[in-house]
């Protein structure tokens, strides 16, 4: 059996790891740029913030719609993964729920522009919306159930209703800087609290 050449001995893992790091950097940078400059921001601005060349972005995301879709999915995943972590580390289930809702609001503010950008591609947008509900509703349900079990909030709130209500309160934030949806969301959460026994 002939000895392996140096090329054959080198595992391709490091290349894949570099590509994955670059992709993560691009998605994080794109999300930040989209918040400040909108989804039509120049690709070179995203590349500069991510510290990669424009060719790297186009290699991973050939079209702007591909990039917008990937950012959307990436943020859904971050929000979904945060739920169990917060539940394990927060002081109370209610504190975990509040912290998760803060992350969810951050996502929704960014998502609004992303959703607008994808409306013309109705099939892609519908698939993303289905993915959004499938990933985030169980997380919201887990947080709500834990807060109910701890006696922090009253039972009966459905995850879809809460997420939809928060989403509706976030509408208008990007067009009116005087409007802060978090104040009304805080009132909504106060309304969910279990009345304290005298």
WOCORMO-V180944 format. One record per run of one state. SS is the DSSP state (h for helix, s for strand, l for the rest). FROM is the first residue (numbers start at 1). TO is the last residue. Records with the same first field share a line. If there is no record, write none. Layout:
SS = FROM-TO ; FROM-TO
This chain:
l = 1-5 ; 10-12 ; 38-42 ; 51-53 ; 61-63 ; 90-92 ; 119-121 ; 150-152 ; 154-158 ; 171-180 ; 194-198
h = 6-9 ; 13-37 ; 43-50 ; 54-60 ; 64-89 ; 93-118 ; 122-149 ; 159-170 ; 181-192
s = 153-153 ; 193-193
